[in-house]
Amino acid sequence: MRVLHVYKTYFPDTMGGIEQVLLQLTSGLAARGVENRMLVLSPTAEPAVIERPEAQVFRYPITLQLASNPVSWRAMRHFRAHLEWADIVHYQFPWPFADLLHLLFRVEIPSLATYQSDIVRQKRLMRFYRPMMDRFLDAMDLVVATSPDYLGSSSVLSQLRRPPQVIPNGLDDSSCPRAPQPLLDRWRAELGEGFFLFVGVLRYYKGLQTLIQAAAKVNTLVVIAGDGPEHSRLKDMARQSALTNVRFLGRVTEPDKAALLELSRAFVFPSHLRSEAFGMSLIEAAMYARPMISCEIGSGMSYINQDGKTGLVVPPEAPDALACAMQEFVDHPDLASRMGQAARQRYEQLFTGSQMADAYHRAYQCMLSR
């Protein structure tokens, strides 16, 4: 079986959640005998083919950006050849350029799209894009939602002609090995233990301004690991508030992230907009048996983090509620420990990379058998 995976970016150019999903999925599929090829775009000047263990990655240079939508004429010129190679084409939605490719080339092989998120920010452009989006999604043999919560709350998914299938994103233990003791000791010496941790790309929808406001009300260290467009603004905000209990670490390595998770008290993920449709960082926290604090926005975050079981769920953009939840874990460490263990159990039941790969492999086989 040959599967062409289509998305706007991949490692090593970017390190986001969907890239992690693609890595986990293609690694799991490769172990099941699937040949994977990726069509992705890159800011590099020349096209390149990268041989990775999980997939053959075809990178094409970006020609232009339209409202955060990268477009590549070279990828368009080569798309037909990739379709001729593939048995199945698998898109990660949203990426309007992929919609255009599918409709322009009138793709006839079995096709599916994983619906990772509604389009939230470009509302003004939606009236122009919506007809193409609807045609693209209706053309899919299968649309996959990543959680029942998002399926139930998305107006787009609720209007599809064919009911979507739910396959949660997953992550395998083996991709996040435990931190070596010297690294744990180094971070323990620098930060201590029992801090609140956020790890991720610092984007507009992550709600980190609310976390900084909540940090002013809690006498415990808050560690923010990651880089992104909001980095400077958030640091200025913490500086202007004279907060001494907020540390910005910038981008950290995978071993560093493992050490930080092991030393933390709880994982805080205050995303406040539906652009955060799932939250792979929550899966990582659950894998390390860390209790979580997240916001209720009708997304997959509340599917991963069940309020009162694996952690606490608070309203979005509510610093007082977020601070109260953080204080609850400070005052009741036994509660935090129990919820952390429950988070690990839920991860094992629903969110391993192996389960995700099995589900997609079955979906592919079903599509081909038709």
C-alpha positions as a LaTeX table, in Angstrom:
\begin{tabular}{lrrr}
\hline
Residue & $x$ (\AA) & $y$ (\AA) & $z$ (\AA) \\
\hline
Met1 & 0.00 & 0.00 & 0.00 \\
Arg2 & 1.35 & 3.42 & $-0.99$ \\
Val3 & 0.07 & 6.53 & 0.80 \\
Leu4 & 0.74 & 10.12 & $-0.24$ \\
His5 & 0.53 & 12.46 & 2.76 \\
Val6 & $-0.08$ & 16.12 & 1.90 \\
Tyr7 & 0.57 & 18.98 & 4.32 \\
Lys8 & 2.08 & 22.43 & 4.19 \\
Thr9 & 5.16 & 21.73 & 6.34 \\
Tyr10 & 7.20 & 19.06 & 8.11 \\
Phe11 & 10.39 & 18.46 & 10.06 \\
Pro12 & 13.01 & 19.89 & 10.13 \\
Asp13 & 11.48 & 23.21 & 9.04 \\
Thr14 & 8.80 & 23.31 & 11.72 \\
Met15 & 8.11 & 21.44 & 14.99 \\
Gly16 & 4.36 & 21.83 & 15.64 \\
Gly17 & 1.66 & 19.42 & 16.73 \\
Ile18 & 0.50 & 18.29 & 13.28 \\
Glu19 & 4.10 & 17.61 & 12.28 \\
Gln20 & 4.33 & 15.37 & 15.37 \\
Val21 & 1.10 & 13.63 & 14.34 \\
Leu22 & 2.49 & 13.00 & 10.85 \\
Leu23 & 5.70 & 11.61 & 12.30 \\
Gln24 & 3.81 & 9.26 & 14.62 \\
Leu25 & 1.37 & 8.19 & 11.91 \\
Thr26 & 3.89 & 7.51 & 9.17 \\
Ser27 & 6.23 & 5.72 & 11.60 \\
Gly28 & 3.39 & 3.46 & 12.70 \\
Leu29 & 2.24 & 2.85 & 9.14 \\
Ala30 & 5.78 & 2.05 & 7.97 \\
Ala31 & 5.97 & $-0.61$ & 10.69 \\
Arg32 & 2.79 & $-2.10$ & 9.17 \\
Gly33 & 4.30 & $-2.33$ & 5.70 \\
Val34 & 2.92 & 0.91 & 4.25 \\
Glu35 & 5.08 & 2.97 & 1.89 \\
Asn36 & 4.76 & 6.64 & 2.84 \\
Arg37 & 5.53 & 9.66 & 0.72 \\
Met38 & 5.04 & 13.25 & 1.92 \\
Leu39 & 4.43 & 16.32 & $-0.19$ \\
Val40 & 5.32 & 19.38 & 1.89 \\
Leu41 & 6.46 & 22.95 & 1.36 \\
Ser42 & 9.59 & 24.61 & 2.67 \\
Pro43 & 11.14 & 28.10 & 2.76 \\
Thr44 & 14.25 & 26.60 & 1.15 \\
Ala45 & 15.11 & 27.88 & $-2.32$ \\
Glu46 & 15.34 & 24.51 & $-4.09$ \\
Pro47 & 13.23 & 21.34 & $-4.12$ \\
Ala48 & 14.68 & 18.41 & $-2.23$ \\
Val49 & 13.92 & 14.77 & $-1.44$ \\
Ile50 & 14.75 & 13.68 & 2.09 \\
Glu51 & 14.90 & 9.99 & 2.93 \\
Arg52 & 13.62 & 9.51 & 6.47 \\
Pro53 & 12.85 & 6.21 & 8.26 \\
Glu54 & 9.12 & 6.95 & 8.29 \\
Ala55 & 8.70 & 8.43 & 4.80 \\
Gln56 & 10.21 & 9.82 & 1.65 \\
Val57 & 9.74 & 13.58 & 2.05 \\
Phe58 & 9.39 & 15.73 & $-1.06$ \\
Arg59 & 9.95 & 19.38 & $-0.16$ \\
Tyr60 & 9.00 & 22.11 & $-2.60$ \\
Pro61 & 9.86 & 25.80 & $-2.24$ \\
Ile62 & 7.13 & 28.24 & $-1.25$ \\
Thr63 & 6.25 & 30.59 & $-4.10$ \\
Leu64 & 4.07 & 32.96 & $-2.07$ \\
Gln65 & 1.99 & 33.21 & 1.10 \\
Leu66 & $-1.69$ & 34.15 & 0.93 \\
Ala67 & $-3.23$ & 34.81 & 4.39 \\
Ser68 & $-0.90$ & 32.28 & 6.07 \\
Asn69 & $-1.57$ & 29.83 & 3.23 \\
Pro70 & 1.70 & 28.80 & 1.51 \\
Val71 & 1.50 & 28.10 & $-2.22$ \\
Ser72 & 4.07 & 26.38 & $-4.45$ \\
Trp73 & 3.99 & 26.30 & $-8.25$ \\
Arg74 & 6.63 & 23.54 & $-8.28$ \\
Ala75 & 4.52 & 21.34 & $-6.00$ \\
Met76 & 1.61 & 21.92 & $-8.35$ \\
Arg77 & 3.69 & 20.86 & $-11.35$ \\
His78 & 4.73 & 17.59 & $-9.66$ \\
Phe79 & 1.45 & 16.69 & $-7.96$ \\
Arg80 & 0.18 & 14.51 & $-10.82$ \\
Ala81 & 3.31 & 12.32 & $-10.69$ \\
His82 & 2.80 & 11.76 & $-6.95$ \\
Leu83 & $-0.82$ & 10.76 & $-7.53$ \\
Glu84 & 0.27 & 8.21 & $-10.13$ \\
Trp85 & 2.59 & 6.65 & $-7.54$ \\
Ala86 & 0.00 & 6.51 & $-4.72$ \\
Asp87 & $-2.86$ & 4.17 & $-3.86$ \\
Ile88 & $-4.34$ & 6.67 & $-1.36$ \\
Val89 & $-3.91$ & 10.39 & $-0.75$ \\
His90 & $-4.22$ & 11.65 & 2.83 \\
Tyr91 & $-4.58$ & 15.40 & 3.52 \\
Gln92 & $-4.19$ & 17.26 & 6.80 \\
Phe93 & $-6.87$ & 19.97 & 6.89 \\
Pro94 & $-6.86$ & 22.98 & 6.84 \\
Trp95 & $-4.55$ & 23.93 & 4.01 \\
Pro96 & $-6.45$ & 25.66 & 1.17 \\
Phe97 & $-3.67$ & 24.99 & $-1.33$ \\
Ala98 & $-4.27$ & 21.25 & $-0.85$ \\
Asp99 & $-7.98$ & 21.80 & $-1.57$ \\
Leu100 & $-7.00$ & 23.52 & $-4.81$ \\
Leu101 & $-4.65$ & 20.69 & $-5.79$ \\
His102 & $-7.29$ & 18.04 & $-5.20$ \\
Leu103 & $-10.01$ & 19.83 & $-7.16$ \\
Leu104 & $-7.77$ & 21.10 & $-9.94$ \\
Phe105 & $-6.31$ & 17.64 & $-10.66$ \\
Arg106 & $-9.66$ & 15.86 & $-10.20$ \\
Val107 & $-8.11$ & 13.21 & $-7.96$ \\
Glu108 & $-9.65$ & 9.79 & $-8.57$ \\
Ile109 & $-7.74$ & 7.58 & $-6.11$ \\
Pro110 & $-9.25$ & 7.05 & $-2.63$ \\
Ser111 & $-8.85$ & 10.25 & $-0.61$ \\
Leu112 & $-9.26$ & 11.21 & 3.02 \\
Ala113 & $-8.72$ & 14.34 & 5.08 \\
Thr114 & $-7.94$ & 14.56 & 8.77 \\
Tyr115 & $-9.84$ & 17.61 & 10.00 \\
Gln116 & $-7.38$ & 19.07 & 12.49 \\
Ser117 & $-9.09$ & 22.42 & 13.06 \\
Asp118 & $-11.75$ & 24.86 & 12.00 \\
Ile119 & $-10.46$ & 27.99 & 10.30 \\
Val120 & $-10.74$ & 30.59 & 13.04 \\
Arg121 & $-8.66$ & 33.65 & 12.31 \\
Gln122 & $-9.34$ & 34.37 & 8.61 \\
Lys123 & $-13.08$ & 34.92 & 9.03 \\
Arg124 & $-13.30$ & 37.65 & 6.40 \\
Leu125 & $-11.72$ & 35.43 & 3.78 \\
Met126 & $-13.98$ & 32.47 & 4.60 \\
Arg127 & $-16.83$ & 33.70 & 2.38 \\
Phe128 & $-14.48$ & 33.45 & $-0.60$ \\
Tyr129 & $-12.85$ & 30.18 & 0.47 \\
Arg130 & $-15.97$ & 28.39 & 1.79 \\
Pro131 & $-17.27$ & 27.13 & $-1.60$ \\
Met132 & $-13.92$ & 25.52 & $-2.42$ \\
Met133 & $-13.62$ & 24.09 & 1.10 \\
Asp134 & $-17.10$ & 22.55 & 0.92 \\
Arg135 & $-16.37$ & 20.99 & $-2.49$ \\
Phe136 & $-13.07$ & 19.59 & $-1.20$ \\
Leu137 & $-14.53$ & 18.02 & 1.94 \\
Asp138 & $-17.50$ & 16.60 & 0.03 \\
Ala139 & $-15.06$ & 15.04 & $-2.44$ \\
Met140 & $-13.34$ & 13.05 & 0.30 \\
Asp141 & $-14.09$ & 9.36 & 0.65 \\
Leu142 & $-13.53$ & 9.84 & 4.38 \\
Val143 & $-13.17$ & 12.82 & 6.71 \\
Val144 & $-11.61$ & 12.10 & 10.11 \\
Ala145 & $-12.26$ & 14.18 & 13.23 \\
Thr146 & $-9.67$ & 13.95 & 15.99 \\
Ser147 & $-12.13$ & 13.90 & 18.90 \\
Pro148 & $-15.87$ & 13.47 & 19.50 \\
Asp149 & $-15.84$ & 16.87 & 21.24 \\
Tyr150 & $-14.63$ & 18.69 & 18.14 \\
Leu151 & $-16.94$ & 16.68 & 15.91 \\
Gly152 & $-19.89$ & 17.74 & 18.05 \\
Ser153 & $-18.96$ & 21.42 & 18.17 \\
Ser154 & $-17.76$ & 22.11 & 14.62 \\
Ser155 & $-20.41$ & 23.60 & 12.34 \\
Val156 & $-18.39$ & 22.48 & 9.31 \\
Leu157 & $-18.16$ & 18.84 & 10.38 \\
Ser158 & $-21.84$ & 18.71 & 11.31 \\
Gln159 & $-22.85$ & 19.68 & 7.75 \\
Leu160 & $-20.85$ & 17.07 & 5.83 \\
Arg161 & $-22.78$ & 14.69 & 3.58 \\
Arg162 & $-20.87$ & 11.67 & 4.93 \\
Pro163 & $-20.55$ & 11.30 & 8.72 \\
Pro164 & $-16.91$ & 11.74 & 9.81 \\
Gln165 & $-15.04$ & 9.02 & 11.65 \\
Val166 & $-13.25$ & 9.82 & 14.91 \\
Ile167 & $-9.59$ & 8.82 & 15.18 \\
Pro168 & $-7.71$ & 10.60 & 18.00 \\
Asn169 & $-4.19$ & 11.83 & 17.40 \\
Gly170 & $-1.64$ & 9.67 & 19.20 \\
Leu171 & 1.88 & 9.56 & 20.54 \\
Asp172 & 4.09 & 6.60 & 21.39 \\
Asp173 & 6.19 & 6.29 & 24.52 \\
Ser174 & 9.24 & 5.40 & 22.47 \\
Ser175 & 9.27 & 8.82 & 20.80 \\
Cys176 & 9.66 & 10.59 & 24.17 \\
Pro177 & 12.34 & 8.76 & 26.15 \\
Arg178 & 12.92 & 9.59 & 29.80 \\
Ala179 & 15.54 & 12.23 & 30.57 \\
Pro180 & 18.99 & 11.04 & 31.72 \\
Gln181 & 19.78 & 11.67 & 35.37 \\
Pro182 & 22.48 & 14.33 & 34.76 \\
Leu183 & 19.98 & 16.38 & 32.78 \\
Leu184 & 17.34 & 16.00 & 35.49 \\
Asp185 & 19.89 & 17.13 & 38.07 \\
Arg186 & 20.82 & 20.18 & 35.99 \\
Trp187 & 17.24 & 21.34 & 35.58 \\
Arg188 & 16.45 & 20.56 & 39.22 \\
Ala189 & 19.35 & 22.78 & 40.28 \\
Glu190 & 18.07 & 25.60 & 38.04 \\
Leu191 & 14.31 & 25.39 & 38.58 \\
Gly192 & 13.70 & 23.10 & 41.54 \\
Glu193 & 10.65 & 20.83 & 41.45 \\
Gly194 & 6.91 & 21.34 & 41.61 \\
Phe195 & 6.62 & 24.20 & 39.10 \\
Phe196 & 3.78 & 24.67 & 36.62 \\
Leu197 & 4.83 & 23.99 & 33.04 \\
Phe198 & 3.72 & 25.06 & 29.60 \\
Val199 & 5.45 & 23.65 & 26.50 \\
Gly200 & 4.53 & 24.63 & 22.95 \\
Val201 & 4.81 & 27.17 & 20.17 \\
Leu202 & 3.96 & 30.63 & 21.53 \\
Arg203 & 1.05 & 31.49 & 19.23 \\
Tyr204 & $-1.86$ & 33.92 & 19.51 \\
Tyr205 & $-4.39$ & 31.22 & 20.48 \\
Lys206 & $-2.40$ & 29.63 & 23.33 \\
Gly207 & $-3.89$ & 31.90 & 26.01 \\
Leu208 & $-0.51$ & 32.58 & 27.58 \\
Gln209 & $-1.43$ & 36.14 & 28.52 \\
Thr210 & $-4.01$ & 34.56 & 30.86 \\
Leu211 & $-1.34$ & 32.29 & 32.34 \\
Ile212 & 0.89 & 35.29 & 33.04 \\
Gln213 & $-2.00$ & 37.10 & 34.71 \\
Ala214 & $-2.73$ & 33.99 & 36.80 \\
Ala215 & 0.94 & 33.67 & 37.77 \\
Ala216 & 0.66 & 37.01 & 39.58 \\
Lys217 & $-1.88$ & 35.38 & 41.91 \\
Val218 & 0.06 & 32.18 & 42.66 \\
Asn219 & 3.27 & 32.01 & 44.69 \\
Thr220 & 4.76 & 29.19 & 42.60 \\
Leu221 & 7.18 & 29.13 & 39.68 \\
Val222 & 5.60 & 29.08 & 36.19 \\
Val223 & 7.88 & 27.81 & 33.40 \\
Ile224 & 7.10 & 28.60 & 29.74 \\
Ala225 & 9.14 & 26.53 & 27.29 \\
Gly226 & 8.95 & 27.23 & 23.58 \\
Asp227 & 9.38 & 29.96 & 21.02 \\
Gly228 & 7.07 & 31.63 & 18.56 \\
Pro229 & 5.48 & 34.85 & 17.33 \\
Glu230 & 4.20 & 35.87 & 20.78 \\
His231 & 7.50 & 35.42 & 22.62 \\
Ser232 & 8.57 & 39.07 & 22.85 \\
Arg233 & 5.10 & 40.36 & 23.72 \\
Leu234 & 4.66 & 37.83 & 26.51 \\
Lys235 & 8.09 & 38.54 & 27.99 \\
Asp236 & 7.32 & 42.26 & 27.96 \\
Met237 & 4.02 & 41.58 & 29.68 \\
Ala238 & 5.71 & 39.61 & 32.47 \\
Arg239 & 8.41 & 42.27 & 32.81 \\
Gln240 & 5.91 & 45.12 & 33.05 \\
Ser241 & 4.04 & 43.23 & 35.76 \\
Ala242 & 7.34 & 42.72 & 37.65 \\
Leu243 & 6.72 & 38.97 & 37.89 \\
Thr244 & 9.65 & 37.09 & 39.37 \\
Asn245 & 7.98 & 33.67 & 39.27 \\
Val246 & 7.69 & 33.37 & 35.46 \\
Arg247 & 10.58 & 31.87 & 33.51 \\
Phe248 & 10.84 & 31.82 & 29.71 \\
Leu249 & 13.17 & 29.08 & 28.49 \\
Gly250 & 12.79 & 29.49 & 24.71 \\
Arg251 & 12.89 & 26.40 & 22.52 \\
Val252 & 14.07 & 23.29 & 24.37 \\
Thr253 & 15.30 & 19.92 & 23.13 \\
Glu254 & 13.26 & 16.74 & 23.47 \\
Pro255 & 15.43 & 15.47 & 26.37 \\
Asp256 & 15.06 & 18.86 & 28.08 \\
Lys257 & 11.29 & 18.69 & 27.65 \\
Ala258 & 11.26 & 15.22 & 29.19 \\
Ala259 & 13.21 & 16.49 & 32.19 \\
Leu260 & 10.91 & 19.48 & 32.64 \\
Leu261 & 7.81 & 17.28 & 32.51 \\
Glu262 & 9.23 & 14.91 & 35.10 \\
Leu263 & 10.10 & 17.76 & 37.48 \\
Ser264 & 6.86 & 19.70 & 37.06 \\
Arg265 & 3.86 & 19.69 & 39.38 \\
Ala266 & 1.28 & 20.02 & 36.61 \\
Phe267 & 0.95 & 20.97 & 32.97 \\
Val268 & $-0.94$ & 24.18 & 32.14 \\
Phe269 & $-2.39$ & 24.60 & 28.65 \\
Pro270 & $-4.64$ & 27.70 & 28.60 \\
Ser271 & $-5.47$ & 27.87 & 24.87 \\
His272 & $-8.58$ & 30.01 & 24.45 \\
Leu273 & $-9.48$ & 29.77 & 20.74 \\
Arg274 & $-10.66$ & 26.82 & 18.64 \\
Ser275 & $-7.49$ & 26.99 & 16.59 \\
Glu276 & $-6.32$ & 24.67 & 19.40 \\
Ala277 & $-8.41$ & 21.79 & 18.19 \\
Phe278 & $-6.64$ & 18.96 & 20.02 \\
Gly279 & $-3.44$ & 19.72 & 21.95 \\
Met280 & $-0.61$ & 17.23 & 21.39 \\
Ser281 & 1.24 & 18.78 & 24.32 \\
Leu282 & $-1.53$ & 17.51 & 26.59 \\
Ile283 & $-0.90$ & 14.00 & 25.28 \\
Glu284 & 2.77 & 14.37 & 26.22 \\
Ala285 & 1.83 & 15.54 & 29.71 \\
Ala286 & $-0.56$ & 12.62 & 30.18 \\
Met287 & 2.11 & 10.23 & 28.98 \\
Tyr288 & 4.37 & 11.52 & 31.77 \\
Ala289 & 1.52 & 11.13 & 34.30 \\
Arg290 & 1.17 & 14.85 & 34.88 \\
Pro291 & $-2.19$ & 16.36 & 35.88 \\
Met292 & $-3.39$ & 19.02 & 33.47 \\
Ile293 & $-5.14$ & 22.36 & 33.57 \\
Ser294 & $-6.84$ & 23.38 & 30.33 \\
Cys295 & $-9.74$ & 25.52 & 29.09 \\
Glu296 & $-13.20$ & 24.52 & 27.90 \\
Ile297 & $-13.55$ & 25.71 & 24.31 \\
Gly298 & $-15.42$ & 22.74 & 22.83 \\
Ser299 & $-12.26$ & 21.19 & 21.41 \\
Gly300 & $-10.32$ & 17.98 & 21.87 \\
Met301 & $-8.53$ & 19.42 & 24.88 \\
Ser302 & $-11.46$ & 18.41 & 27.10 \\
Tyr303 & $-11.45$ & 14.95 & 25.51 \\
Ile304 & $-7.85$ & 14.49 & 26.62 \\
Asn305 & $-8.16$ & 16.28 & 29.97 \\
Gln306 & $-11.35$ & 15.24 & 31.74 \\
Asp307 & $-12.34$ & 17.72 & 34.43 \\
Gly308 & $-12.02$ & 16.28 & 37.93 \\
Lys309 & $-10.43$ & 13.06 & 36.64 \\
Thr310 & $-7.18$ & 13.75 & 34.78 \\
Gly311 & $-6.96$ & 17.41 & 35.76 \\
Leu312 & $-8.99$ & 20.59 & 35.98 \\
Val313 & $-10.83$ & 22.45 & 33.21 \\
Val314 & $-11.50$ & 26.18 & 33.55 \\
Pro315 & $-13.19$ & 28.84 & 31.39 \\
Pro316 & $-10.98$ & 30.49 & 28.77 \\
Glu317 & $-9.42$ & 33.90 & 29.41 \\
Ala318 & $-10.26$ & 33.68 & 33.14 \\
Pro319 & $-7.07$ & 34.35 & 35.12 \\
Asp320 & $-8.79$ & 34.07 & 38.52 \\
Ala321 & $-10.20$ & 30.63 & 37.68 \\
Leu322 & $-6.87$ & 29.51 & 36.29 \\
Ala323 & $-5.05$ & 30.72 & 39.41 \\
Cys324 & $-7.57$ & 28.87 & 41.63 \\
Ala325 & $-6.98$ & 25.64 & 39.71 \\
Met326 & $-3.21$ & 26.05 & 40.06 \\
Gln327 & $-3.55$ & 26.73 & 43.78 \\
Glu328 & $-5.68$ & 23.61 & 44.14 \\
Phe329 & $-2.74$ & 21.48 & 43.01 \\
Val330 & $-0.35$ & 23.41 & 45.30 \\
Asp331 & $-2.60$ & 22.87 & 48.33 \\
His332 & $-3.45$ & 19.23 & 47.53 \\
Pro333 & $-0.43$ & 17.39 & 46.12 \\
Asp334 & $-2.13$ & 14.01 & 46.63 \\
Leu335 & $-4.94$ & 15.14 & 44.34 \\
Ala336 & $-2.42$ & 16.19 & 41.71 \\
Ser337 & $-0.71$ & 12.80 & 41.94 \\
Arg338 & $-3.99$ & 10.84 & 41.60 \\
Met339 & $-5.07$ & 12.89 & 38.60 \\
Gly340 & $-1.66$ & 12.44 & 37.01 \\
Gln341 & $-1.97$ & 8.66 & 37.28 \\
Ala342 & $-5.48$ & 8.83 & 35.81 \\
Ala343 & $-4.09$ & 10.91 & 32.93 \\
Arg344 & $-1.52$ & 8.20 & 32.22 \\
Gln345 & $-4.22$ & 5.51 & 32.22 \\
Arg346 & $-6.36$ & 7.52 & 29.80 \\
Tyr347 & $-3.35$ & 8.01 & 27.53 \\
Glu348 & $-2.78$ & 4.24 & 27.42 \\
Gln349 & $-6.46$ & 3.60 & 26.65 \\
Leu350 & $-6.94$ & 6.15 & 23.86 \\
Phe351 & $-3.92$ & 8.12 & 22.71 \\
Thr352 & $-0.98$ & 5.91 & 21.78 \\
Gly353 & 0.59 & 6.28 & 18.37 \\
Ser354 & 0.08 & 2.57 & 17.76 \\
Gln355 & $-3.69$ & 2.89 & 18.22 \\
Met356 & $-3.77$ & 5.83 & 15.81 \\
Ala357 & $-1.75$ & 3.97 & 13.17 \\
Asp358 & $-3.96$ & 0.87 & 13.51 \\
Ala359 & $-7.11$ & 2.94 & 13.04 \\
Tyr360 & $-5.84$ & 4.69 & 9.92 \\
His361 & $-4.50$ & 1.43 & 8.49 \\
Arg362 & $-7.95$ & $-0.12$ & 8.86 \\
Ala363 & $-9.52$ & 2.97 & 7.26 \\
Tyr364 & $-7.13$ & 2.75 & 4.30 \\
Gln365 & $-7.90$ & $-0.94$ & 3.80 \\
Cys366 & $-11.63$ & $-0.25$ & 3.92 \\
Met367 & $-11.31$ & 2.52 & 1.33 \\
Leu368 & $-9.28$ & 0.30 & $-1.01$ \\
Ser369 & $-11.70$ & $-2.61$ & $-0.64$ \\
Arg370 & $-14.52$ & $-0.46$ & $-2.00$ \\
\hline
\end{tabular}
